Amino acid sequence: MPIIAIHGTNVRNPNWARDEGVLDRLTQYVAPAIQRGPTCTIIPVYWGGDGVVFYWNHESLPGTVPVAKAAAPAPVGDPSDPVLLVLSLPYESSVRVPHAATDTPVGDITKSALGARCQTALAARTLERPADEAYAPSADALSETVDNLYDEQEPKQTFTYHSVEAASAQILSAKGIATGWLQGIADVIIHAVEEAEHGDALQMAKTLLRYRQPLNDPVTTLFGDVFVYLSKRGTPQAPGPILLDFLTALKAAAEEKAKTGEPIVVLSHSQGGQIVYESLASIVGTQPDYAGIKVDLWCAAGCQVSLFEEMKLFWSSKVEYSAANDNKAPSPPESVLGTWVTCWDPTDVLSFTAAPIFDRVVDVSFESGWAPPLSHRGYLDLPEFYQRLHNVILNPTVAGWSAPV
């Protein structure tokens, strides 16, 4: 039973499916719904090696050094904001906050107000990993830190960077809490929003600029991979390297299907969906090297296929299919594609529904509970998604798919 898994943008690890646990989850949750024999053939497609390359290592980014030489950004912010002060403290005891004015008083605020604002900021920050157990100890550590900062006899307290470090370092170190760069960015954004509410747009821009590089790299790689695909996809008669990465895997799956009679199932993520659609709509079944191949079930998770069709970017796109003409674009023919399911997440701003644009497709929602941008990864990372795919396979809602008995 062949299953093909193809990734989206920003992947540069040839072993992505194994290292990210996708192979294990497909084997555990999806294969039992399809396979007829004792074995399961899963074919990961890696096309990131043919994606965008930055030939000057992002040196076009203003005010930065090449990525390979760049140091981690230091916590920044207005020293008069006690919330940013607490949230910007390092959670790893070996790291110290680099700030020149470590003995400068940083204003006053009531304990209840500081505690409430810290917990609200922490809650927003930890939405990136809702399944992680780190939230509870992080919340406790913040509460204990706030308690240690205040003299119970004083409703307000003025303190310095040194006093906050002393009050929190031991607590945070003992709890072994660690955070990533994305959480640090969330802290700065929260602070920048507060500054914006006070009308200090310039200061907000300066604050966000400090963290442009960590944001710049994944965002430009995302768009770069798409641009490279569009510019180098070749023609249906001579597909480019990224399309060939998928088509090679599809031919291998077709050979397996011919031997076992088991269906071909494709799971694509994000930009991988556009690669699959282009292949099925314009190459498979029409070009001699890919004649007689049929994908039985395709699940496109977090994809932008319908958006690309709205912009008429596919080889098969035709302007006569539009809302103005009150019709839909045709899906790949049934001889090439049996069932097509798109999976979207309400919090994933990079996922789009396909049923309003295409015929013969079913949209299925999946709520990861994660905030963007990490909700775009929830499909591949959460076992609940694979369980949902298992259920879709066993309970088809589109004619053309027949689950094995």
C-alpha positions as a Markdown table, in Angstrom:
| # | Residue | x | y | z |
|---|---|---|---|---|
| 1 | Met | 0.0 | 0.0 | 0.0 |
| 2 | Pro | 1.8 | 3.1 | -1.2 |
| 3 | Ile | 1.5 | 6.4 | 0.7 |
| 4 | Ile | 3.3 | 9.5 | -0.7 |
| 5 | Ala | 4.0 | 12.4 | 1.6 |
| 6 | Ile | 5.2 | 15.7 | 0.2 |
| 7 | His | 6.3 | 18.7 | 2.2 |
| 8 | Gly | 5.7 | 22.5 | 1.8 |
| 9 | Thr | 8.1 | 25.4 | 1.8 |
| 10 | Asn | 11.0 | 26.1 | 4.2 |
| 11 | Val | 12.1 | 22.4 | 4.4 |
| 12 | Arg | 15.9 | 21.7 | 3.9 |
| 13 | Asn | 16.2 | 18.3 | 5.5 |
| 14 | Pro | 16.2 | 15.4 | 3.1 |
| 15 | Asn | 15.1 | 13.2 | 6.0 |
| 16 | Trp | 12.2 | 15.5 | 7.0 |
| 17 | Ala | 9.5 | 12.9 | 7.1 |
| 18 | Arg | 11.5 | 10.6 | 9.4 |
| 19 | Asp | 13.0 | 13.3 | 11.7 |
| 20 | Glu | 9.7 | 15.2 | 12.1 |
| 21 | Gly | 7.8 | 12.0 | 13.0 |
| 22 | Val | 5.6 | 12.0 | 9.8 |
| 23 | Leu | 6.6 | 8.5 | 8.9 |
| 24 | Asp | 5.7 | 7.1 | 12.3 |
| 25 | Arg | 2.4 | 8.8 | 12.4 |
| 26 | Leu | 1.4 | 7.7 | 8.9 |
| 27 | Thr | 2.3 | 4.2 | 9.8 |
| 28 | Gln | 0.4 | 4.2 | 13.1 |
| 29 | Tyr | -2.7 | 6.0 | 12.1 |
| 30 | Val | -3.2 | 6.1 | 8.3 |
| 31 | Ala | -1.8 | 2.8 | 7.0 |
| 32 | Pro | -4.2 | 0.6 | 9.0 |
| 33 | Ala | -7.1 | 2.2 | 7.2 |
| 34 | Ile | -5.8 | 1.2 | 3.8 |
| 35 | Gln | -3.3 | -1.6 | 3.7 |
| 36 | Arg | -4.3 | -5.1 | 2.7 |
| 37 | Gly | -1.0 | -6.8 | 3.4 |
| 38 | Pro | 1.4 | -6.9 | 6.3 |
| 39 | Thr | 3.7 | -4.2 | 5.0 |
| 40 | Cys | 3.3 | -0.5 | 4.3 |
| 41 | Thr | 5.3 | 1.5 | 1.7 |
| 42 | Ile | 5.6 | 5.1 | 2.5 |
| 43 | Ile | 7.4 | 7.3 | 0.0 |
| 44 | Pro | 8.5 | 10.8 | 1.3 |
| 45 | Val | 9.1 | 13.4 | -1.3 |
| 46 | Tyr | 11.9 | 15.9 | -0.7 |
| 47 | Trp | 12.0 | 18.9 | -3.1 |
| 48 | Gly | 13.6 | 21.5 | -0.8 |
| 49 | Gly | 17.0 | 20.8 | -2.3 |
| 50 | Asp | 15.6 | 22.3 | -5.5 |
| 51 | Gly | 14.1 | 25.3 | -3.8 |
| 52 | Val | 15.3 | 28.8 | -3.4 |
| 53 | Val | 19.0 | 29.6 | -2.7 |
| 54 | Phe | 20.1 | 33.0 | -1.3 |
| 55 | Tyr | 23.4 | 33.6 | -3.0 |
| 56 | Trp | 24.5 | 36.4 | -0.6 |
| 57 | Asn | 23.1 | 34.7 | 2.6 |
| 58 | His | 20.5 | 37.4 | 3.1 |
| 59 | Glu | 22.9 | 40.3 | 3.1 |
| 60 | Ser | 20.3 | 42.3 | 1.3 |
| 61 | Leu | 18.5 | 42.6 | 4.7 |
| 62 | Pro | 19.3 | 46.2 | 5.9 |
| 63 | Gly | 21.6 | 46.4 | 8.9 |
| 64 | Thr | 22.4 | 42.8 | 9.3 |
| 65 | Val | 25.4 | 40.5 | 8.8 |
| 66 | Pro | 25.1 | 37.2 | 6.9 |
| 67 | Val | 22.9 | 34.6 | 8.7 |
| 68 | Ala | 25.9 | 32.3 | 9.3 |
| 69 | Lys | 27.6 | 35.0 | 11.2 |
| 70 | Ala | 24.7 | 36.6 | 13.0 |
| 71 | Ala | 24.4 | 36.5 | 16.7 |
| 72 | Ala | 21.1 | 35.8 | 18.5 |
| 73 | Pro | 19.2 | 39.0 | 19.0 |
| 74 | Ala | 19.3 | 40.4 | 22.5 |
| 75 | Pro | 16.1 | 41.2 | 24.4 |
| 76 | Val | 15.1 | 44.8 | 23.8 |
| 77 | Gly | 12.5 | 47.2 | 25.0 |
| 78 | Asp | 11.7 | 50.2 | 27.1 |
| 79 | Pro | 13.3 | 49.9 | 30.5 |
| 80 | Ser | 10.3 | 51.6 | 32.0 |
| 81 | Asp | 8.1 | 48.7 | 31.2 |
| 82 | Pro | 8.2 | 46.1 | 34.1 |
| 83 | Val | 6.3 | 43.5 | 32.0 |
| 84 | Leu | 8.9 | 43.4 | 29.3 |
| 85 | Leu | 11.5 | 43.4 | 31.9 |
| 86 | Val | 10.2 | 40.2 | 33.5 |
| 87 | Leu | 9.3 | 38.5 | 30.2 |
| 88 | Ser | 12.7 | 39.3 | 28.6 |
| 89 | Leu | 14.7 | 37.6 | 31.3 |
| 90 | Pro | 16.5 | 34.5 | 30.1 |
| 91 | Tyr | 15.1 | 31.1 | 31.1 |
| 92 | Glu | 18.5 | 29.5 | 30.8 |
| 93 | Ser | 20.6 | 30.3 | 33.8 |
| 94 | Ser | 23.8 | 30.4 | 31.7 |
| 95 | Val | 22.6 | 33.5 | 29.8 |
| 96 | Arg | 22.4 | 37.0 | 31.2 |
| 97 | Val | 20.4 | 39.9 | 30.0 |
| 98 | Pro | 22.7 | 42.3 | 28.2 |
| 99 | His | 21.7 | 45.7 | 29.4 |
| 100 | Ala | 24.0 | 48.6 | 30.3 |
| 101 | Ala | 21.7 | 50.2 | 32.9 |
| 102 | Thr | 21.2 | 47.2 | 35.1 |
| 103 | Asp | 20.9 | 49.4 | 38.2 |
| 104 | Thr | 18.5 | 51.9 | 36.7 |
| 105 | Pro | 15.1 | 52.0 | 38.4 |
| 106 | Val | 12.4 | 50.8 | 35.9 |
| 107 | Gly | 9.3 | 52.5 | 37.3 |
| 108 | Asp | 6.5 | 51.3 | 39.5 |
| 109 | Ile | 3.4 | 49.2 | 39.1 |
| 110 | Thr | 1.1 | 47.3 | 41.5 |
| 111 | Lys | 1.8 | 43.6 | 42.0 |
| 112 | Ser | -1.7 | 42.6 | 40.8 |
| 113 | Ala | -1.4 | 44.7 | 37.7 |
| 114 | Leu | 2.0 | 43.3 | 36.9 |
| 115 | Gly | 1.0 | 39.7 | 37.6 |
| 116 | Ala | -2.1 | 40.0 | 35.4 |
| 117 | Arg | -0.2 | 41.5 | 32.5 |
| 118 | Cys | 2.5 | 38.9 | 32.7 |
| 119 | Gln | 0.1 | 36.0 | 32.7 |
| 120 | Thr | -1.8 | 37.5 | 29.8 |
| 121 | Ala | 1.4 | 37.8 | 27.8 |
| 122 | Leu | 2.5 | 34.3 | 28.7 |
| 123 | Ala | -0.8 | 32.8 | 27.7 |
| 124 | Ala | -0.5 | 34.4 | 24.3 |
| 125 | Arg | 3.1 | 33.3 | 24.0 |
| 126 | Thr | 2.5 | 29.7 | 24.8 |
| 127 | Leu | -0.2 | 29.3 | 22.2 |
| 128 | Glu | 2.6 | 28.3 | 19.9 |
| 129 | Arg | 2.9 | 24.9 | 21.7 |
| 130 | Pro | -0.5 | 24.1 | 23.3 |
| 131 | Ala | 0.5 | 20.4 | 23.8 |
| 132 | Asp | 3.6 | 21.3 | 25.6 |
| 133 | Glu | 3.6 | 20.9 | 29.4 |
| 134 | Ala | 5.8 | 24.0 | 29.8 |
| 135 | Tyr | 2.9 | 26.4 | 30.3 |
| 136 | Ala | 2.1 | 25.4 | 33.9 |
| 137 | Pro | 5.6 | 25.7 | 35.3 |
| 138 | Ser | 6.1 | 28.9 | 33.3 |
| 139 | Ala | 3.0 | 30.4 | 34.8 |
| 140 | Asp | 4.1 | 29.4 | 38.3 |
| 141 | Ala | 7.6 | 30.8 | 37.7 |
| 142 | Leu | 6.2 | 34.2 | 36.7 |
| 143 | Ser | 3.9 | 34.3 | 39.7 |
| 144 | Glu | 6.7 | 33.4 | 42.1 |
| 145 | Thr | 8.9 | 36.0 | 40.4 |
| 146 | Val | 6.3 | 38.7 | 40.8 |
| 147 | Asp | 5.8 | 37.7 | 44.5 |
| 148 | Asn | 9.5 | 37.9 | 45.1 |
| 149 | Leu | 9.7 | 41.4 | 43.6 |
| 150 | Tyr | 7.4 | 43.0 | 46.1 |
| 151 | Asp | 7.5 | 43.9 | 49.7 |
| 152 | Glu | 4.1 | 42.8 | 51.1 |
| 153 | Gln | 3.9 | 46.1 | 53.1 |
| 154 | Glu | 4.2 | 48.2 | 49.9 |
| 155 | Pro | 1.4 | 48.3 | 47.3 |
| 156 | Lys | 3.8 | 49.5 | 44.7 |
| 157 | Gln | 7.5 | 48.7 | 44.2 |
| 158 | Thr | 10.3 | 50.3 | 42.2 |
| 159 | Phe | 13.0 | 47.9 | 41.2 |
| 160 | Thr | 16.1 | 47.5 | 38.9 |
| 161 | Tyr | 17.2 | 45.0 | 36.4 |
| 162 | His | 19.6 | 43.5 | 39.0 |
| 163 | Ser | 16.8 | 43.1 | 41.5 |
| 164 | Val | 14.6 | 41.3 | 39.0 |
| 165 | Glu | 17.3 | 39.0 | 38.0 |
| 166 | Ala | 18.0 | 38.1 | 41.6 |
| 167 | Ala | 14.3 | 37.5 | 42.2 |
| 168 | Ser | 13.8 | 35.3 | 39.1 |
| 169 | Ala | 17.0 | 33.5 | 38.1 |
| 170 | Gln | 16.8 | 30.9 | 40.8 |
| 171 | Ile | 13.2 | 30.1 | 40.2 |
| 172 | Leu | 13.4 | 29.9 | 36.5 |
| 173 | Ser | 16.6 | 27.8 | 36.6 |
| 174 | Ala | 15.1 | 25.4 | 39.1 |
| 175 | Lys | 12.1 | 24.8 | 36.9 |
| 176 | Gly | 14.3 | 24.2 | 33.8 |
| 177 | Ile | 12.2 | 26.3 | 31.6 |
| 178 | Ala | 13.5 | 27.0 | 28.0 |
| 179 | Thr | 12.1 | 29.1 | 25.3 |
| 180 | Gly | 12.7 | 29.6 | 21.5 |
| 181 | Trp | 13.2 | 32.6 | 19.4 |
| 182 | Leu | 9.6 | 32.7 | 18.4 |
| 183 | Gln | 8.5 | 33.2 | 22.0 |
| 184 | Gly | 11.0 | 36.1 | 22.3 |
| 185 | Ile | 9.5 | 37.7 | 19.2 |
| 186 | Ala | 6.0 | 37.3 | 20.7 |
| 187 | Asp | 7.2 | 39.2 | 23.8 |
| 188 | Val | 8.6 | 42.1 | 21.7 |
| 189 | Ile | 5.4 | 42.3 | 19.6 |
| 190 | Ile | 3.3 | 42.4 | 22.8 |
| 191 | His | 5.4 | 45.3 | 24.0 |
| 192 | Ala | 5.3 | 47.0 | 20.6 |
| 193 | Val | 1.5 | 46.8 | 20.6 |
| 194 | Glu | 1.4 | 48.4 | 24.0 |
| 195 | Glu | 3.6 | 51.2 | 22.6 |
| 196 | Ala | 1.4 | 51.6 | 19.6 |
| 197 | Glu | -1.6 | 52.0 | 21.9 |
| 198 | His | 0.2 | 55.0 | 23.4 |
| 199 | Gly | 0.8 | 56.5 | 19.9 |
| 200 | Asp | 4.5 | 55.7 | 19.8 |
| 201 | Ala | 4.5 | 54.2 | 16.3 |
| 202 | Leu | 8.1 | 55.1 | 15.6 |
| 203 | Gln | 9.3 | 53.3 | 18.7 |
| 204 | Met | 7.1 | 50.3 | 17.8 |
| 205 | Ala | 8.8 | 50.2 | 14.4 |
| 206 | Lys | 12.3 | 50.4 | 15.9 |
| 207 | Thr | 11.4 | 47.6 | 18.4 |
| 208 | Leu | 10.1 | 45.2 | 15.7 |
| 209 | Leu | 13.1 | 46.0 | 13.4 |
| 210 | Arg | 15.4 | 44.4 | 16.0 |
| 211 | Tyr | 13.6 | 41.1 | 15.3 |
| 212 | Arg | 13.3 | 41.4 | 11.5 |
| 213 | Gln | 16.0 | 38.9 | 10.7 |
| 214 | Pro | 14.5 | 35.9 | 12.5 |
| 215 | Leu | 11.2 | 36.7 | 10.7 |
| 216 | Asn | 12.9 | 37.6 | 7.4 |
| 217 | Asp | 14.5 | 34.2 | 6.9 |
| 218 | Pro | 11.5 | 31.9 | 7.0 |
| 219 | Val | 9.2 | 34.4 | 5.2 |
| 220 | Thr | 11.6 | 35.1 | 2.3 |
| 221 | Thr | 12.3 | 31.3 | 2.0 |
| 222 | Leu | 8.6 | 30.7 | 1.8 |
| 223 | Phe | 8.0 | 33.1 | -1.0 |
| 224 | Gly | 11.3 | 32.2 | -2.6 |
| 225 | Asp | 10.4 | 28.5 | -2.8 |
| 226 | Val | 7.1 | 29.5 | -4.5 |
| 227 | Phe | 8.8 | 31.9 | -6.9 |
| 228 | Val | 11.5 | 29.2 | -7.8 |
| 229 | Tyr | 8.8 | 26.6 | -8.4 |
| 230 | Leu | 6.8 | 28.9 | -10.8 |
| 231 | Ser | 9.9 | 30.1 | -12.7 |
| 232 | Lys | 11.5 | 26.7 | -13.1 |
| 233 | Arg | 8.6 | 24.3 | -13.4 |
| 234 | Gly | 9.3 | 23.8 | -17.0 |
| 235 | Thr | 6.5 | 22.5 | -19.2 |
| 236 | Pro | 4.1 | 19.5 | -19.1 |
| 237 | Gln | 6.3 | 17.8 | -21.7 |
| 238 | Ala | 9.5 | 18.6 | -19.8 |
| 239 | Pro | 8.7 | 19.2 | -16.1 |
| 240 | Gly | 11.2 | 21.1 | -13.9 |
| 241 | Pro | 13.1 | 19.5 | -11.0 |
| 242 | Ile | 10.6 | 20.2 | -8.3 |
| 243 | Leu | 7.8 | 18.5 | -10.2 |
| 244 | Leu | 10.1 | 15.6 | -11.1 |
| 245 | Asp | 10.8 | 15.0 | -7.4 |
| 246 | Phe | 7.1 | 14.3 | -7.0 |
| 247 | Leu | 6.6 | 12.5 | -10.3 |
| 248 | Thr | 9.4 | 10.1 | -9.6 |
| 249 | Ala | 7.8 | 9.1 | -6.3 |
| 250 | Leu | 4.4 | 8.8 | -8.0 |
| 251 | Lys | 5.8 | 6.3 | -10.6 |
| 252 | Ala | 7.3 | 4.2 | -7.8 |
| 253 | Ala | 4.0 | 4.2 | -6.0 |
| 254 | Ala | 2.3 | 3.1 | -9.3 |
| 255 | Glu | 4.6 | 0.2 | -9.6 |
| 256 | Glu | 3.8 | -0.8 | -6.1 |
| 257 | Lys | 0.1 | -0.5 | -6.8 |
| 258 | Ala | 0.5 | -2.7 | -9.9 |
| 259 | Lys | 2.0 | -5.5 | -7.8 |
| 260 | Thr | -0.3 | -5.4 | -4.8 |
| 261 | Gly | -3.5 | -3.8 | -6.1 |
| 262 | Glu | -3.4 | -1.4 | -3.1 |
| 263 | Pro | -4.5 | 2.2 | -3.6 |
| 264 | Ile | -2.2 | 5.2 | -3.8 |
| 265 | Val | -2.7 | 7.8 | -1.1 |
| 266 | Val | -1.0 | 11.2 | -1.3 |
| 267 | Leu | -0.6 | 13.5 | 1.7 |
| 268 | Ser | 0.6 | 17.0 | 0.7 |
| 269 | His | 1.3 | 20.0 | 2.9 |
| 270 | Ser | 1.1 | 23.6 | 1.9 |
| 271 | Gln | 3.1 | 24.3 | -1.3 |
| 272 | Gly | 3.3 | 20.5 | -1.8 |
| 273 | Gly | -0.4 | 20.7 | -2.7 |
| 274 | Gln | 0.3 | 23.0 | -5.7 |
| 275 | Ile | 2.9 | 20.6 | -6.9 |
| 276 | Val | 0.5 | 17.6 | -6.7 |
| 277 | Tyr | -2.3 | 19.5 | -8.4 |
| 278 | Glu | -0.1 | 20.7 | -11.3 |
| 279 | Ser | 1.1 | 17.1 | -11.8 |
| 280 | Leu | -2.3 | 15.6 | -11.8 |
| 281 | Ala | -4.0 | 18.3 | -13.8 |
| 282 | Ser | -1.4 | 18.6 | -16.6 |
| 283 | Ile | 1.1 | 15.8 | -16.7 |
| 284 | Val | -0.3 | 12.5 | -15.3 |
| 285 | Gly | -2.5 | 10.7 | -17.8 |
| 286 | Thr | -1.5 | 13.0 | -20.6 |
| 287 | Gln | 2.2 | 12.6 | -20.9 |
| 288 | Pro | 3.5 | 9.1 | -22.1 |
| 289 | Asp | 5.9 | 8.6 | -19.1 |
| 290 | Tyr | 3.0 | 9.0 | -16.7 |
| 291 | Ala | 0.1 | 7.3 | -18.6 |
| 292 | Gly | -2.2 | 4.9 | -16.7 |
| 293 | Ile | -1.3 | 6.3 | -13.2 |
| 294 | Lys | -4.2 | 7.1 | -10.8 |
| 295 | Val | -4.1 | 8.6 | -7.3 |
| 296 | Asp | -6.9 | 7.0 | -5.4 |
| 297 | Leu | -7.0 | 9.5 | -2.5 |
| 298 | Trp | -5.3 | 12.9 | -2.1 |
| 299 | Cys | -5.4 | 14.9 | 1.1 |
| 300 | Ala | -4.1 | 18.4 | 0.7 |
| 301 | Ala | -3.4 | 19.9 | 4.1 |
| 302 | Gly | -3.0 | 23.6 | 4.6 |
| 303 | Cys | -2.7 | 24.1 | 0.8 |
| 304 | Gln | -3.2 | 27.1 | -1.4 |
| 305 | Val | -4.4 | 25.3 | -4.6 |
| 306 | Ser | -7.6 | 27.2 | -4.7 |
| 307 | Leu | -5.8 | 30.5 | -4.3 |
| 308 | Phe | -3.5 | 29.7 | -7.1 |
| 309 | Glu | -6.5 | 28.8 | -9.3 |
| 310 | Glu | -8.1 | 32.1 | -8.4 |
| 311 | Met | -5.0 | 33.8 | -9.7 |
| 312 | Lys | -4.9 | 31.5 | -12.7 |
| 313 | Leu | -1.3 | 30.4 | -12.1 |
| 314 | Phe | -1.6 | 26.7 | -13.1 |
| 315 | Trp | -1.0 | 25.4 | -16.6 |
| 316 | Ser | -4.5 | 24.1 | -16.7 |
| 317 | Ser | -6.1 | 27.4 | -15.5 |
| 318 | Lys | -8.7 | 28.9 | -17.8 |
| 319 | Val | -10.3 | 32.3 | -17.4 |
| 320 | Glu | -13.7 | 31.0 | -18.4 |
| 321 | Tyr | -14.0 | 29.3 | -15.0 |
| 322 | Ser | -14.9 | 32.1 | -12.5 |
| 323 | Ala | -17.5 | 33.5 | -10.2 |
| 324 | Ala | -18.5 | 35.8 | -12.9 |
| 325 | Asn | -19.5 | 32.9 | -15.1 |
| 326 | Asp | -21.1 | 31.1 | -12.2 |
| 327 | Asn | -19.1 | 27.9 | -12.6 |
| 328 | Lys | -16.2 | 26.0 | -11.0 |
| 329 | Ala | -12.8 | 24.9 | -12.3 |
| 330 | Pro | -12.7 | 21.1 | -13.0 |
| 331 | Ser | -10.7 | 18.9 | -10.8 |
| 332 | Pro | -8.2 | 16.5 | -12.3 |
| 333 | Pro | -10.2 | 13.8 | -14.2 |
| 334 | Glu | -11.4 | 10.7 | -12.4 |
| 335 | Ser | -9.0 | 8.6 | -14.5 |
| 336 | Val | -6.2 | 10.4 | -12.7 |
| 337 | Leu | -7.6 | 11.3 | -9.3 |
| 338 | Gly | -10.3 | 9.4 | -7.3 |
| 339 | Thr | -11.0 | 11.4 | -4.2 |
| 340 | Trp | -9.6 | 14.9 | -3.3 |
| 341 | Val | -9.9 | 16.2 | 0.2 |
| 342 | Thr | -8.6 | 19.5 | 1.4 |
| 343 | Cys | -8.0 | 20.1 | 5.1 |
| 344 | Trp | -7.9 | 23.6 | 6.5 |
| 345 | Asp | -7.5 | 25.1 | 10.0 |
| 346 | Pro | -9.5 | 28.1 | 11.1 |
| 347 | Thr | -6.4 | 29.6 | 12.7 |
| 348 | Asp | -4.1 | 28.8 | 9.8 |
| 349 | Val | -4.0 | 31.9 | 7.6 |
| 350 | Leu | -2.1 | 30.0 | 4.9 |
| 351 | Ser | -4.9 | 27.4 | 4.4 |
| 352 | Phe | -7.7 | 27.8 | 1.9 |
| 353 | Thr | -10.9 | 25.9 | 1.1 |
| 354 | Ala | -11.2 | 24.4 | -2.4 |
| 355 | Ala | -14.8 | 23.5 | -2.7 |
| 356 | Pro | -15.9 | 27.0 | -3.7 |
| 357 | Ile | -13.4 | 27.0 | -6.6 |
| 358 | Phe | -13.2 | 23.4 | -7.8 |
| 359 | Asp | -15.8 | 20.7 | -8.5 |
| 360 | Arg | -15.4 | 17.1 | -7.1 |
| 361 | Val | -13.6 | 18.1 | -3.9 |
| 362 | Val | -14.5 | 18.0 | -0.2 |
| 363 | Asp | -13.3 | 20.5 | 2.4 |
| 364 | Val | -12.6 | 19.1 | 5.9 |
| 365 | Ser | -11.8 | 21.4 | 8.8 |
| 366 | Phe | -9.2 | 20.5 | 11.4 |
| 367 | Glu | -8.8 | 22.7 | 14.5 |
| 368 | Ser | -5.3 | 22.4 | 15.9 |
| 369 | Gly | -5.9 | 24.9 | 18.7 |
| 370 | Trp | -2.6 | 26.5 | 17.8 |
| 371 | Ala | -2.0 | 30.2 | 17.0 |
| 372 | Pro | -0.5 | 31.3 | 13.7 |
| 373 | Pro | 2.1 | 30.8 | 12.4 |
| 374 | Leu | 2.5 | 27.4 | 14.2 |
| 375 | Ser | -1.1 | 26.3 | 13.2 |
| 376 | His | 0.3 | 25.9 | 9.7 |
| 377 | Arg | 2.4 | 23.0 | 11.1 |
| 378 | Gly | -0.3 | 21.4 | 13.2 |
| 379 | Tyr | -1.4 | 19.1 | 10.4 |
| 380 | Leu | 2.0 | 17.3 | 10.3 |
| 381 | Asp | 2.8 | 17.5 | 14.0 |
| 382 | Leu | -0.4 | 16.5 | 15.7 |
| 383 | Pro | -1.6 | 12.9 | 15.9 |
| 384 | Glu | -5.2 | 14.1 | 15.9 |
| 385 | Phe | -4.8 | 15.2 | 12.3 |
| 386 | Tyr | -3.7 | 11.7 | 11.2 |
| 387 | Gln | -6.6 | 10.2 | 13.2 |
| 388 | Arg | -8.9 | 12.6 | 11.3 |
| 389 | Leu | -7.4 | 11.4 | 8.0 |
| 390 | His | -7.9 | 7.8 | 9.1 |
| 391 | Asn | -11.6 | 8.6 | 9.6 |
| 392 | Val | -12.0 | 10.3 | 6.3 |
| 393 | Ile | -10.5 | 7.3 | 4.5 |
| 394 | Leu | -13.0 | 4.9 | 6.2 |
| 395 | Asn | -16.0 | 7.3 | 5.7 |
| 396 | Pro | -15.6 | 8.6 | 2.2 |
| 397 | Thr | -17.9 | 11.5 | 1.2 |
| 398 | Val | -17.1 | 11.6 | -2.5 |
| 399 | Ala | -17.9 | 9.0 | -5.1 |
| 400 | Gly | -14.8 | 7.4 | -6.6 |
| 401 | Trp | -13.0 | 6.2 | -3.5 |
| 402 | Ser | -13.5 | 2.7 | -2.3 |
| 403 | Ala | -11.8 | 1.7 | 1.0 |
| 404 | Pro | -10.3 | -1.8 | 0.9 |
| 405 | Val | -12.1 | -4.5 | 2.7 |
